[in-house]
Amino acid sequence: MISPYIFPGLPYHENRFEVLRQRWDSDFDLIWDVVCKHTGINPSQRSNSMFRKRELVFARYIAMYFMAMRPVAGISKSAYYRAIAGYFGKDRATMLHGLKVIANMLEVYGDKWEYTPAIKAIADELSFIWETRHYYVQRAES
């Protein structure tokens, strides 16, 4: 199938990615704030590479884990992962490593891992926020 955008004169919506990125950034800010609240991290240290403390690294990885769990439409998963990594000033490989670390720690240690209660509390709070947000969007449309 030939893309219609190869023909001159047909506009390509260059700002489509920017619109998606603005929507993601609001979701990313929400997730980062909830993660910081439950892990005790200062939210301003999000992309500061001077702080390589274990607590901050795991908070970033947990946030990336929840950001990656959000459904994404209209763009490839790779581009979405790059957007997540860019939010923290990291590259996509670091983001993928963070996903793997969190998944492995949850699988191997389960409830014995020190961050498991925080992850469960974050998941509960985010699911409540997203359900109520969806509820209000549905009520506004009807």
A tleap script that builds the chain and sets N, CA, C and O, in Angstrom:
source leaprc.protein.ff14SB
mol = sequence {
  NMET ILE SER PRO TYR ILE PHE PRO GLY LEU
  PRO TYR HIE GLU ASN ARG PHE GLU VAL LEU
  ARG GLN ARG TRP ASP SER ASP PHE ASP LEU
  ILE TRP ASP VAL VAL CYS LYS HIE THR GLY
  ILE ASN PRO SER GLN ARG SER ASN SER MET
  PHE ARG LYS ARG GLU LEU VAL PHE ALA ARG
  TYR ILE ALA MET TYR PHE MET ALA MET ARG
  PRO VAL ALA GLY ILE SER LYS SER ALA TYR
  TYR ARG ALA ILE ALA GLY TYR PHE GLY LYS
  ASP ARG ALA THR MET LEU HIE GLY LEU LYS
  VAL ILE ALA ASN MET LEU GLU VAL TYR GLY
  ASP LYS TRP GLU TYR THR PRO ALA ILE LYS
  ALA ILE ALA ASP GLU LEU SER PHE ILE TRP
  GLU THR ARG HIE TYR TYR VAL GLN ARG ALA
  GLU CSER
}
set mol.1.N position { 0.840 -1.178 0.000 }
set mol.1.CA position { 0.000 0.000 0.000 }
set mol.1.C position { 0.882 1.238 0.000 }
set mol.1.O position { 1.857 1.306 0.748 }
set mol.2.N position { 0.555 2.198 -0.817 }
set mol.2.CA position { 1.328 3.429 -0.929 }
set mol.2.C position { 0.758 4.460 0.039 }
set mol.2.O position { -0.455 4.646 0.135 }
set mol.3.N position { 1.644 5.110 0.739 }
set mol.3.CA position { 1.228 6.156 1.657 }
set mol.3.C position { 0.750 7.372 0.872 }
set mol.3.O position { 1.413 7.781 -0.081 }
set mol.4.N position { -0.378 7.957 1.246 }
set mol.4.CA position { -0.851 9.134 0.517 }
set mol.4.C position { 0.027 10.361 0.739 }
set mol.4.O position { -0.089 11.340 0.002 }
set mol.5.N position { 0.897 10.323 1.736 }
set mol.5.CA position { 1.721 11.480 2.043 }
set mol.5.C position { 2.925 11.610 1.128 }
set mol.5.O position { 3.659 12.594 1.233 }
set mol.6.N position { 3.161 10.648 0.226 }
set mol.6.CA position { 4.289 10.788 -0.699 }
set mol.6.C position { 3.937 11.739 -1.835 }
set mol.6.O position { 4.829 12.200 -2.548 }
set mol.7.N position { 2.657 12.040 -2.017 }
set mol.7.CA position { 2.241 12.937 -3.073 }
set mol.7.C position { 2.378 14.378 -2.606 }
set mol.7.O position { 1.959 14.713 -1.498 }
set mol.8.N position { 2.961 15.236 -3.444 }
set mol.8.CA position { 3.119 16.638 -3.036 }
set mol.8.C position { 1.763 17.313 -2.858 }
set mol.8.O position { 0.803 17.017 -3.569 }
set mol.9.N position { 1.713 18.201 -1.920 }
set mol.9.CA position { 0.489 18.959 -1.685 }
set mol.9.C position { -0.388 18.393 -0.596 }
set mol.9.O position { -1.264 19.098 -0.095 }
set mol.10.N position { -0.187 17.132 -0.205 }
set mol.10.CA position { -0.964 16.564 0.886 }
set mol.10.C position { -0.233 16.842 2.193 }
set mol.10.O position { 0.934 16.477 2.340 }
set mol.11.N position { -0.895 17.470 3.123 }
set mol.11.CA position { -0.191 17.835 4.367 }
set mol.11.C position { 0.041 16.612 5.254 }
set mol.11.O position { -0.820 15.741 5.383 }
set mol.12.N position { 1.202 16.574 5.848 }
set mol.12.CA position { 1.514 15.560 6.847 }
set mol.12.C position { 1.465 16.262 8.195 }
set mol.12.O position { 2.069 17.320 8.372 }
set mol.13.N position { 0.776 15.696 9.107 }
set mol.13.CA position { 0.609 16.324 10.418 }
set mol.13.C position { 1.870 16.117 11.247 }
set mol.13.O position { 2.006 15.132 11.974 }
set mol.14.N position { 2.787 17.071 11.118 }
set mol.14.CA position { 4.055 16.973 11.829 }
set mol.14.C position { 3.878 17.149 13.329 }
set mol.14.O position { 4.697 16.668 14.112 }
set mol.15.N position { 2.833 17.824 13.729 }
set mol.15.CA position { 2.641 18.072 15.152 }
set mol.15.C position { 1.923 16.919 15.847 }
set mol.15.O position { 1.637 17.014 17.041 }
set mol.16.N position { 1.624 15.830 15.130 }
set mol.16.CA position { 0.928 14.690 15.739 }
set mol.16.C position { 1.725 14.131 16.909 }
set mol.16.O position { 1.160 13.834 17.962 }
set mol.17.N position { 3.034 13.986 16.729 }
set mol.17.CA position { 3.868 13.459 17.801 }
set mol.17.C position { 3.911 14.426 18.974 }
set mol.17.O position { 3.933 13.999 20.128 }
set mol.18.N position { 3.924 15.735 18.688 }
set mol.18.CA position { 3.934 16.724 19.766 }
set mol.18.C position { 2.647 16.677 20.581 }
set mol.18.O position { 2.678 16.812 21.804 }
set mol.19.N position { 1.520 16.485 19.908 }
set mol.19.CA position { 0.247 16.384 20.624 }
set mol.19.C position { 0.255 15.158 21.528 }
set mol.19.O position { -0.149 15.231 22.689 }
set mol.20.N position { 0.721 14.024 20.986 }
set mol.20.CA position { 0.815 12.809 21.800 }
set mol.20.C position { 1.774 13.008 22.965 }
set mol.20.O position { 1.498 12.578 24.085 }
set mol.21.N position { 2.903 13.664 22.697 }
set mol.21.CA position { 3.905 13.867 23.741 }
set mol.21.C position { 3.361 14.743 24.872 }
set mol.21.O position { 3.659 14.494 26.040 }
set mol.22.N position { 2.574 15.756 24.543 }
set mol.22.CA position { 1.988 16.598 25.587 }
set mol.22.C position { 1.030 15.792 26.456 }
set mol.22.O position { 0.996 15.961 27.675 }
set mol.23.N position { 0.252 14.918 25.824 }
set mol.23.CA position { -0.669 14.073 26.592 }
set mol.23.C position { 0.115 13.101 27.469 }
set mol.23.O position { -0.236 12.869 28.626 }
set mol.24.N position { 1.188 12.534 26.900 }
set mol.24.CA position { 1.997 11.602 27.693 }
set mol.24.C position { 2.661 12.302 28.854 }
set mol.24.O position { 2.712 11.762 29.959 }
set mol.25.N position { 3.179 13.516 28.616 }
set mol.25.CA position { 3.873 14.217 29.690 }
set mol.25.C position { 2.963 14.456 30.883 }
set mol.25.O position { 3.426 14.390 32.022 }
set mol.26.N position { 1.695 14.728 30.660 }
set mol.26.CA position { 0.794 14.895 31.800 }
set mol.26.C position { 0.615 13.564 32.532 }
set mol.26.O position { 0.573 13.535 33.762 }
set mol.27.N position { 0.510 12.456 31.779 }
set mol.27.CA position { 0.444 11.140 32.422 }
set mol.27.C position { 1.756 10.812 33.124 }
set mol.27.O position { 1.753 10.276 34.233 }
set mol.28.N position { 2.879 11.134 32.479 }
set mol.28.CA position { 4.186 10.865 33.083 }
set mol.28.C position { 4.356 11.664 34.372 }
set mol.28.O position { 4.869 11.142 35.362 }
set mol.29.N position { 3.927 12.927 34.366 }
set mol.29.CA position { 4.020 13.740 35.582 }
set mol.29.C position { 3.187 13.142 36.710 }
set mol.29.O position { 3.618 13.097 37.862 }
set mol.30.N position { 1.998 12.689 36.364 }
set mol.30.CA position { 1.126 12.066 37.362 }
set mol.30.C position { 1.778 10.821 37.951 }
set mol.30.O position { 1.814 10.652 39.170 }
set mol.31.N position { 2.287 9.959 37.097 }
set mol.31.CA position { 2.924 8.717 37.571 }
set mol.31.C position { 4.148 9.039 38.407 }
set mol.31.O position { 4.340 8.448 39.469 }
set mol.32.N position { 4.981 9.969 37.950 }
set mol.32.CA position { 6.192 10.319 38.693 }
set mol.32.C position { 5.846 10.888 40.065 }
set mol.32.O position { 6.515 10.571 41.048 }
set mol.33.N position { 4.817 11.720 40.148 }
set mol.33.CA position { 4.411 12.280 41.442 }
set mol.33.C position { 3.933 11.192 42.401 }
set mol.33.O position { 4.262 11.220 43.587 }
set mol.34.N position { 3.164 10.243 41.895 }
set mol.34.CA position { 2.668 9.150 42.745 }
set mol.34.C position { 3.837 8.276 43.208 }
set mol.34.O position { 3.899 7.885 44.374 }
set mol.35.N position { 4.760 7.972 42.296 }
set mol.35.CA position { 5.929 7.153 42.670 }
set mol.35.C position { 6.768 7.870 43.718 }
set mol.35.O position { 7.214 7.254 44.686 }
set mol.36.N position { 6.987 9.165 43.531 }
set mol.36.CA position { 7.780 9.925 44.508 }
set mol.36.C position { 7.109 9.959 45.869 }
set mol.36.O position { 7.774 9.885 46.902 }
set mol.37.N position { 5.797 10.069 45.864 }
set mol.37.CA position { 5.063 10.097 47.130 }
set mol.37.C position { 5.240 8.792 47.907 }
set mol.37.O position { 5.396 8.810 49.128 }
set mol.38.N position { 5.218 7.677 47.207 }
set mol.38.CA position { 5.290 6.381 47.880 }
set mol.38.C position { 6.723 5.907 48.145 }
set mol.38.O position { 6.935 5.028 48.981 }
set mol.39.N position { 7.701 6.475 47.447 }
set mol.39.CA position { 9.090 6.052 47.674 }
set mol.39.C position { 9.897 7.070 48.466 }
set mol.39.O position { 11.029 6.791 48.859 }
set mol.40.N position { 9.323 8.251 48.705 }
set mol.40.CA position { 10.015 9.262 49.497 }
set mol.40.C position { 11.106 9.998 48.735 }
set mol.40.O position { 12.054 10.496 49.343 }
set mol.41.N position { 10.987 10.074 47.422 }
set mol.41.CA position { 11.977 10.753 46.588 }
set mol.41.C position { 11.496 12.166 46.290 }
set mol.41.O position { 10.295 12.403 46.152 }
set mol.42.N position { 12.431 13.098 46.190 }
set mol.42.CA position { 12.112 14.464 45.800 }
set mol.42.C position { 11.823 14.489 44.297 }
set mol.42.O position { 12.685 14.093 43.513 }
set mol.43.N position { 10.647 14.939 43.874 }
set mol.43.CA position { 10.308 14.917 42.439 }
set mol.43.C position { 11.244 15.724 41.549 }
set mol.43.O position { 11.335 15.450 40.352 }
set mol.44.N position { 11.935 16.702 42.098 }
set mol.44.CA position { 12.825 17.531 41.283 }
set mol.44.C position { 14.091 16.781 40.855 }
set mol.44.O position { 14.826 17.268 39.996 }
set mol.45.N position { 14.352 15.630 41.426 }
set mol.45.CA position { 15.545 14.858 41.074 }
set mol.45.C position { 15.291 13.885 39.923 }
set mol.45.O position { 16.052 12.935 39.739 }
set mol.46.N position { 14.248 14.109 39.162 }
set mol.46.CA position { 13.829 13.192 38.111 }
set mol.46.C position { 14.928 12.888 37.103 }
set mol.46.O position { 15.221 11.721 36.844 }
set mol.47.N position { 15.532 13.904 36.539 }
set mol.47.CA position { 16.517 13.665 35.483 }
set mol.47.C position { 17.911 14.134 35.876 }
set mol.47.O position { 18.741 14.416 35.013 }
set mol.48.N position { 18.161 14.216 37.144 }
set mol.48.CA position { 19.459 14.668 37.615 }
set mol.48.C position { 20.419 13.486 37.640 }
set mol.48.O position { 20.252 12.555 38.428 }
set mol.49.N position { 21.417 13.531 36.779 }
set mol.49.CA position { 22.365 12.418 36.704 }
set mol.49.C position { 23.409 12.473 37.819 }
set mol.49.O position { 24.198 11.542 37.975 }
set mol.50.N position { 23.417 13.556 38.592 }
set mol.50.CA position { 24.368 13.654 39.703 }
set mol.50.C position { 23.965 12.734 40.855 }
set mol.50.O position { 24.803 12.362 41.677 }
set mol.51.N position { 22.697 12.373 40.915 }
set mol.51.CA position { 22.218 11.524 41.992 }
set mol.51.C position { 22.080 10.098 41.482 }
set mol.51.O position { 21.128 9.771 40.773 }
set mol.52.N position { 23.024 9.265 41.843 }
set mol.52.CA position { 22.970 7.869 41.428 }
set mol.52.C position { 22.714 6.968 42.628 }
set mol.52.O position { 23.229 5.853 42.713 }
set mol.53.N position { 21.927 7.467 43.530 }
set mol.53.CA position { 21.609 6.675 44.709 }
set mol.53.C position { 20.629 5.579 44.337 }
set mol.53.O position { 19.789 5.749 43.454 }
set mol.54.N position { 20.744 4.482 45.005 }
set mol.54.CA position { 19.919 3.311 44.732 }
set mol.54.C position { 18.433 3.630 44.811 }
set mol.54.O position { 17.655 3.169 43.977 }
set mol.55.N position { 18.034 4.415 45.805 }
set mol.55.CA position { 16.632 4.737 45.993 }
set mol.55.C position { 16.077 5.516 44.801 }
set mol.55.O position { 14.959 5.260 44.354 }
set mol.56.N position { 16.857 6.464 44.291 }
set mol.56.CA position { 16.418 7.258 43.156 }
set mol.56.C position { 16.363 6.411 41.889 }
set mol.56.O position { 15.436 6.545 41.091 }
set mol.57.N position { 17.344 5.550 41.704 }
set mol.57.CA position { 17.367 4.688 40.518 }
set mol.57.C position { 16.156 3.758 40.518 }
set mol.57.O position { 15.499 3.600 39.489 }
set mol.58.N position { 15.857 3.148 41.650 }
set mol.58.CA position { 14.700 2.255 41.706 }
set mol.58.C position { 13.389 3.026 41.557 }
set mol.58.O position { 12.435 2.511 40.974 }
set mol.59.N position { 13.331 4.249 42.074 }
set mol.59.CA position { 12.122 5.051 41.881 }
set mol.59.C position { 11.915 5.343 40.396 }
set mol.59.O position { 10.793 5.269 39.895 }
set mol.60.N position { 13.000 5.676 39.693 }
set mol.60.CA position { 12.898 5.897 38.249 }
set mol.60.C position { 12.452 4.635 37.528 }
set mol.60.O position { 11.587 4.687 36.654 }
set mol.61.N position { 13.041 3.504 37.893 }
set mol.61.CA position { 12.680 2.243 37.249 }
set mol.61.C position { 11.213 1.885 37.504 }
set mol.61.O position { 10.523 1.401 36.607 }
set mol.62.N position { 10.745 2.123 38.724 }
set mol.62.CA position { 9.344 1.830 39.046 }
set mol.62.C position { 8.429 2.736 38.220 }
set mol.62.O position { 7.418 2.279 37.688 }
set mol.63.N position { 8.783 4.016 38.112 }
set mol.63.CA position { 7.979 4.935 37.303 }
set mol.63.C position { 7.972 4.501 35.842 }
set mol.63.O position { 6.925 4.516 35.194 }
set mol.64.N position { 9.127 4.118 35.322 }
set mol.64.CA position { 9.201 3.646 33.938 }
set mol.64.C position { 8.350 2.392 33.741 }
set mol.64.O position { 7.712 2.223 32.701 }
set mol.65.N position { 8.346 1.530 34.733 }
set mol.65.CA position { 7.556 0.299 34.677 }
set mol.65.C position { 6.064 0.626 34.547 }
set mol.65.O position { 5.369 0.037 33.719 }
set mol.66.N position { 5.578 1.557 35.358 }
set mol.66.CA position { 4.168 1.922 35.286 }
set mol.66.C position { 3.850 2.723 34.025 }
set mol.66.O position { 2.756 2.592 33.476 }
set mol.67.N position { 4.779 3.540 33.561 }
set mol.67.CA position { 4.557 4.282 32.330 }
set mol.67.C position { 4.459 3.339 31.131 }
set mol.67.O position { 3.654 3.552 30.224 }
set mol.68.N position { 5.279 2.308 31.142 }
set mol.68.CA position { 5.268 1.349 30.037 }
set mol.68.C position { 4.006 0.497 30.038 }
set mol.68.O position { 3.628 -0.044 29.000 }
set mol.69.N position { 3.350 0.370 31.186 }
set mol.69.CA position { 2.127 -0.429 31.268 }
set mol.69.C position { 0.920 0.305 30.702 }
set mol.69.O position { -0.102 -0.321 30.423 }
set mol.70.N position { 1.017 1.629 30.527 }
set mol.70.CA position { -0.099 2.393 29.962 }
set mol.70.C position { -0.292 2.004 28.500 }
set mol.70.O position { 0.685 1.857 27.765 }
set mol.71.N position { -1.532 1.838 28.075 }
set mol.71.CA position { -1.764 1.540 26.660 }
set mol.71.C position { -1.430 2.754 25.794 }
set mol.71.O position { -1.712 3.895 26.160 }
set mol.72.N position { -0.835 2.486 24.660 }
set mol.72.CA position { -0.445 3.563 23.755 }
set mol.72.C position { -1.052 3.287 22.382 }
set mol.72.O position { -1.044 2.156 21.898 }
set mol.73.N position { -1.577 4.348 21.766 }
set mol.73.CA position { -2.177 4.201 20.438 }
set mol.73.C position { -1.607 5.272 19.520 }
set mol.73.O position { -1.321 6.388 19.955 }
set mol.74.N position { -1.448 4.932 18.277 }
set mol.74.CA position { -1.037 5.906 17.289 }
set mol.74.C position { 0.454 6.036 17.088 }
set mol.74.O position { 0.891 6.875 16.301 }
set mol.75.N position { 1.250 5.236 17.771 }
set mol.75.CA position { 2.698 5.326 17.612 }
set mol.75.C position { 3.305 3.983 18.001 }
set mol.75.O position { 2.687 3.202 18.725 }
set mol.76.N position { 4.496 3.722 17.526 }
set mol.76.CA position { 5.133 2.438 17.814 }
set mol.76.C position { 5.563 2.361 19.275 }
set mol.76.O position { 5.773 3.379 19.934 }
set mol.77.N position { 5.686 1.152 19.755 }
set mol.77.CA position { 6.109 0.938 21.142 }
set mol.77.C position { 7.528 1.461 21.358 }
set mol.77.O position { 7.846 1.984 22.426 }
set mol.78.N position { 8.369 1.318 20.350 }
set mol.78.CA position { 9.743 1.798 20.444 }
set mol.78.C position { 9.784 3.316 20.629 }
set mol.78.O position { 10.545 3.816 21.457 }
set mol.79.N position { 8.984 4.041 19.877 }
set mol.79.CA position { 8.942 5.498 20.014 }
set mol.79.C position { 8.374 5.900 21.377 }
set mol.79.O position { 8.819 6.876 21.980 }
set mol.80.N position { 7.394 5.142 21.850 }
set mol.80.CA position { 6.819 5.420 23.174 }
set mol.80.C position { 7.865 5.185 24.263 }
set mol.80.O position { 7.960 5.963 25.212 }
set mol.81.N position { 8.648 4.116 24.128 }
set mol.81.CA position { 9.705 3.852 25.098 }
set mol.81.C position { 10.765 4.953 25.059 }
set mol.81.O position { 11.296 5.330 26.103 }
set mol.82.N position { 11.079 5.470 23.871 }
set mol.82.CA position { 12.021 6.579 23.779 }
set mol.82.C position { 11.466 7.826 24.475 }
set mol.82.O position { 12.216 8.575 25.101 }
set mol.83.N position { 10.157 8.043 24.364 }
set mol.83.CA position { 9.544 9.187 25.039 }
set mol.83.C position { 9.631 9.028 26.558 }
set mol.83.O position { 9.898 9.995 27.271 }
set mol.84.N position { 9.408 7.820 27.045 }
set mol.84.CA position { 9.527 7.566 28.487 }
set mol.84.C position { 10.954 7.816 28.946 }
set mol.84.O position { 11.181 8.498 29.945 }
set mol.85.N position { 11.910 7.266 28.218 }
set mol.85.CA position { 13.321 7.445 28.581 }
set mol.85.C position { 13.709 8.918 28.523 }
set mol.85.O position { 14.438 9.403 29.388 }
set mol.86.N position { 13.227 9.630 27.510 }
set mol.86.CA position { 13.534 11.048 27.383 }
set mol.86.C position { 12.966 11.875 28.516 }
set mol.86.O position { 13.538 12.903 28.877 }
set mol.87.N position { 11.854 11.447 29.081 }
set mol.87.CA position { 11.258 12.142 30.218 }
set mol.87.C position { 12.227 12.168 31.397 }
set mol.87.O position { 12.247 13.125 32.170 }
set mol.88.N position { 13.016 11.127 31.528 }
set mol.88.CA position { 13.986 11.040 32.620 }
set mol.88.C position { 15.392 11.435 32.197 }
set mol.88.O position { 16.316 11.368 33.007 }
set mol.89.N position { 15.573 11.842 30.948 }
set mol.89.CA position { 16.892 12.215 30.460 }
set mol.89.C position { 17.794 11.001 30.253 }
set mol.89.O position { 19.016 11.101 30.356 }
set mol.90.N position { 17.190 9.872 29.963 }
set mol.90.CA position { 17.935 8.624 29.754 }
set mol.90.C position { 17.710 8.140 28.331 }
set mol.90.O position { 16.948 8.748 27.578 }
set mol.91.N position { 18.368 7.053 27.962 }
set mol.91.CA position { 18.129 6.483 26.645 }
set mol.91.C position { 17.228 5.254 26.761 }
set mol.91.O position { 16.935 4.780 27.858 }
set mol.92.N position { 16.799 4.752 25.611 }
set mol.92.CA position { 15.829 3.659 25.588 }
set mol.92.C position { 16.402 2.379 26.196 }
set mol.92.O position { 15.662 1.599 26.796 }
set mol.93.N position { 17.697 2.155 26.050 }
set mol.93.CA position { 18.313 0.956 26.627 }
set mol.93.C position { 18.222 0.971 28.153 }
set mol.93.O position { 17.970 -0.062 28.774 }
set mol.94.N position { 18.427 2.137 28.751 }
set mol.94.CA position { 18.292 2.260 30.202 }
set mol.94.C position { 16.861 1.986 30.631 }
set mol.94.O position { 16.621 1.344 31.653 }
set mol.95.N position { 15.915 2.475 29.845 }
set mol.95.CA position { 14.512 2.252 30.159 }
set mol.95.C position { 14.162 0.768 30.083 }
set mol.95.O position { 13.488 0.239 30.967 }
set mol.96.N position { 14.619 0.103 29.033 }
set mol.96.CA position { 14.361 -1.335 28.895 }
set mol.96.C position { 15.032 -2.129 30.015 }
set mol.96.O position { 14.468 -3.103 30.514 }
set mol.97.N position { 16.229 -1.714 30.406 }
set mol.97.CA position { 16.908 -2.368 31.529 }
set mol.97.C position { 16.097 -2.195 32.812 }
set mol.97.O position { 15.973 -3.132 33.600 }
set mol.98.N position { 15.544 -0.999 33.023 }
set mol.98.CA position { 14.724 -0.755 34.208 }
set mol.98.C position { 13.486 -1.641 34.246 }
set mol.98.O position { 13.124 -2.169 35.297 }
set mol.99.N position { 12.836 -1.803 33.088 }
set mol.99.CA position { 11.669 -2.693 33.031 }
set mol.99.C position { 12.052 -4.116 33.408 }
set mol.99.O position { 11.339 -4.792 34.149 }
set mol.100.N position { 13.195 -4.560 32.884 }
set mol.100.CA position { 13.641 -5.919 33.155 }
set mol.100.C position { 13.999 -6.097 34.631 }
set mol.100.O position { 13.687 -7.130 35.224 }
set mol.101.N position { 14.645 -5.108 35.219 }
set mol.101.CA position { 15.036 -5.187 36.628 }
set mol.101.C position { 13.798 -5.292 37.519 }
set mol.101.O position { 13.739 -6.152 38.398 }
set mol.102.N position { 12.819 -4.434 37.299 }
set mol.102.CA position { 11.611 -4.444 38.137 }
set mol.102.C position { 10.856 -5.755 37.962 }
set mol.102.O position { 10.426 -6.355 38.947 }
set mol.103.N position { 10.690 -6.204 36.729 }
set mol.103.CA position { 9.980 -7.468 36.485 }
set mol.103.C position { 10.706 -8.636 37.143 }
set mol.103.O position { 10.069 -9.508 37.735 }
set mol.104.N position { 12.028 -8.659 37.045 }
set mol.104.CA position { 12.802 -9.747 37.657 }
set mol.104.C position { 12.721 -9.711 39.176 }
set mol.104.O position { 12.563 -10.751 39.814 }
set mol.105.N position { 12.826 -8.527 39.757 }
set mol.105.CA position { 12.767 -8.421 41.221 }
set mol.105.C position { 11.406 -8.862 41.745 }
set mol.105.O position { 11.319 -9.541 42.768 }
set mol.106.N position { 10.340 -8.473 41.040 }
set mol.106.CA position { 9.004 -8.886 41.469 }
set mol.106.C position { 8.814 -10.387 41.318 }
set mol.106.O position { 8.162 -11.022 42.147 }
set mol.107.N position { 9.381 -10.951 40.263 }
set mol.107.CA position { 9.230 -12.386 40.037 }
set mol.107.C position { 10.060 -13.206 41.021 }
set mol.107.O position { 9.580 -14.206 41.555 }
set mol.108.N position { 11.286 -12.794 41.259 }
set mol.108.CA position { 12.191 -13.584 42.108 }
set mol.108.C position { 11.868 -13.405 43.590 }
set mol.108.O position { 11.756 -14.386 44.325 }
set mol.109.N position { 11.717 -12.148 44.033 }
set mol.109.CA position { 11.554 -11.895 45.463 }
set mol.109.C position { 10.097 -11.753 45.890 }
set mol.109.O position { 9.766 -12.014 47.046 }
set mol.110.N position { 9.242 -11.351 44.994 }
set mol.110.CA position { 7.826 -11.230 45.336 }
set mol.110.C position { 7.592 -10.270 46.483 }
set mol.110.O position { 8.057 -9.131 46.457 }
set mol.111.N position { 6.866 -10.737 47.493 }
set mol.111.CA position { 6.526 -9.883 48.634 }
set mol.111.C position { 7.706 -9.624 49.563 }
set mol.111.O position { 7.616 -8.757 50.433 }
set mol.112.N position { 8.795 -10.340 49.404 }
set mol.112.CA position { 9.961 -10.155 50.273 }
set mol.112.C position { 10.816 -8.958 49.864 }
set mol.112.O position { 11.658 -8.507 50.640 }
set mol.113.N position { 10.611 -8.444 48.664 }
set mol.113.CA position { 11.400 -7.310 48.184 }
set mol.113.C position { 10.934 -6.049 48.883 }
set mol.113.O position { 9.734 -5.878 49.096 }
set mol.114.N position { 11.841 -5.168 49.242 }
set mol.114.CA position { 11.501 -3.972 50.018 }
set mol.114.C position { 10.601 -2.993 49.272 }
set mol.114.O position { 9.892 -2.214 49.909 }
set mol.115.N position { 10.610 -3.011 47.942 }
set mol.115.CA position { 9.788 -2.079 47.171 }
set mol.115.C position { 8.422 -2.646 46.795 }
set mol.115.O position { 7.610 -1.923 46.218 }
set mol.116.N position { 8.146 -3.886 47.092 }
set mol.116.CA position { 6.873 -4.495 46.714 }
set mol.116.C position { 5.674 -3.786 47.345 }
set mol.116.O position { 4.700 -3.534 46.637 }
set mol.117.N position { 5.693 -3.452 48.638 }
set mol.117.CA position { 4.537 -2.722 49.187 }
set mol.117.C position { 4.318 -1.372 48.500 }
set mol.117.O position { 3.178 -0.972 48.265 }
set mol.118.N position { 5.407 -0.674 48.181 }
set mol.118.CA position { 5.278 0.617 47.497 }
set mol.118.C position { 4.706 0.426 46.094 }
set mol.118.O position { 3.873 1.216 45.649 }
set mol.119.N position { 5.150 -0.621 45.396 }
set mol.119.CA position { 4.647 -0.885 44.047 }
set mol.119.C position { 3.157 -1.214 44.090 }
set mol.119.O position { 2.398 -0.765 43.231 }
set mol.120.N position { 2.737 -1.991 45.080 }
set mol.120.CA position { 1.308 -2.308 45.202 }
set mol.120.C position { 0.490 -1.057 45.522 }
set mol.120.O position { -0.597 -0.869 44.975 }
set mol.121.N position { 1.005 -0.211 46.398 }
set mol.121.CA position { 0.298 1.024 46.744 }
set mol.121.C position { 0.228 1.963 45.536 }
set mol.121.O position { -0.799 2.602 45.306 }
set mol.122.N position { 1.309 2.046 44.771 }
set mol.122.CA position { 1.324 2.870 43.557 }
set mol.122.C position { 0.309 2.345 42.556 }
set mol.122.O position { -0.443 3.118 41.964 }
set mol.123.N position { 0.288 1.032 42.365 }
set mol.123.CA position { -0.661 0.422 41.414 }
set mol.123.C position { -2.093 0.700 41.839 }
set mol.123.O position { -2.937 1.025 41.003 }
set mol.124.N position { -2.374 0.576 43.124 }
set mol.124.CA position { -3.733 0.854 43.610 }
set mol.124.C position { -4.124 2.311 43.389 }
set mol.124.O position { -5.225 2.599 42.920 }
set mol.125.N position { -3.223 3.225 43.727 }
set mol.125.CA position { -3.542 4.643 43.579 }
set mol.125.C position { -3.705 5.036 42.117 }
set mol.125.O position { -4.626 5.776 41.771 }
set mol.126.N position { -2.815 4.546 41.256 }
set mol.126.CA position { -2.915 4.873 39.833 }
set mol.126.C position { -4.174 4.280 39.206 }
set mol.126.O position { -4.824 4.934 38.391 }
set mol.127.N position { -4.520 3.060 39.573 }
set mol.127.CA position { -5.731 2.467 39.001 }
set mol.127.C position { -6.967 3.249 39.454 }
set mol.127.O position { -7.905 3.431 38.677 }
set mol.128.N position { -6.971 3.710 40.703 }
set mol.128.CA position { -8.086 4.535 41.172 }
set mol.128.C position { -8.163 5.850 40.397 }
set mol.128.O position { -9.242 6.271 39.980 }
set mol.129.N position { -7.017 6.489 40.209 }
set mol.129.CA position { -6.987 7.765 39.476 }
set mol.129.C position { -7.467 7.567 38.048 }
set mol.129.O position { -8.277 8.349 37.550 }
set mol.130.N position { -6.967 6.518 37.381 }
set mol.130.CA position { -7.334 6.302 35.983 }
set mol.130.C position { -8.800 5.904 35.850 }
set mol.130.O position { -9.457 6.297 34.886 }
set mol.131.N position { -9.324 5.131 36.799 }
set mol.131.CA position { -10.739 4.761 36.737 }
set mol.131.C position { -11.629 5.978 36.947 }
set mol.131.O position { -12.623 6.145 36.240 }
set mol.132.N position { -11.289 6.824 37.904 }
set mol.132.CA position { -12.119 8.006 38.136 }
set mol.132.C position { -11.988 8.995 36.988 }
set mol.132.O position { -12.966 9.645 36.620 }
set mol.133.N position { -10.796 9.117 36.417 }
set mol.133.CA position { -10.614 10.009 35.274 }
set mol.133.C position { -11.449 9.510 34.102 }
set mol.133.O position { -12.095 10.306 33.420 }
set mol.134.N position { -11.443 8.203 33.861 }
set mol.134.CA position { -12.239 7.620 32.780 }
set mol.134.C position { -13.723 7.838 33.051 }
set mol.134.O position { -14.493 8.119 32.132 }
set mol.135.N position { -14.117 7.708 34.307 }
set mol.135.CA position { -15.520 7.914 34.686 }
set mol.135.C position { -15.941 9.346 34.372 }
set mol.135.O position { -17.005 9.570 33.794 }
set mol.136.N position { -15.103 10.320 34.753 }
set mol.136.CA position { -15.467 11.703 34.514 }
set mol.136.C position { -15.461 12.051 33.035 }
set mol.136.O position { -16.262 12.874 32.593 }
set mol.137.N position { -14.564 11.434 32.257 }
set mol.137.CA position { -14.558 11.668 30.811 }
set mol.137.C position { -15.839 11.121 30.201 }
set mol.137.O position { -16.440 11.771 29.346 }
set mol.138.N position { -16.270 9.929 30.629 }
set mol.138.CA position { -17.494 9.341 30.122 }
set mol.138.C position { -18.706 10.195 30.500 }
set mol.138.O position { -19.602 10.388 29.678 }
set mol.139.N position { -18.745 10.707 31.729 }
set mol.139.CA position { -19.870 11.521 32.182 }
set mol.139.C position { -19.923 12.837 31.382 }
set mol.139.O position { -21.011 13.319 31.067 }
set mol.140.N position { -18.780 13.408 31.057 }
set mol.140.CA position { -18.749 14.658 30.318 }
set mol.140.C position { -19.223 14.468 28.884 }
set mol.140.O position { -19.831 15.367 28.303 }
set mol.141.N position { -18.944 13.294 28.312 }
set mol.141.CA position { -19.343 13.034 26.932 }
set mol.141.C position { -20.841 12.755 26.811 }
set mol.141.O position { -21.436 13.043 25.773 }
set mol.142.N position { -21.458 12.201 27.854 }
set mol.142.CA position { -22.876 11.852 27.753 }
set mol.142.C position { -23.807 12.994 28.099 }
set mol.142.O position { -25.026 12.831 28.053 }
savepdb mol mol.pdb
quit
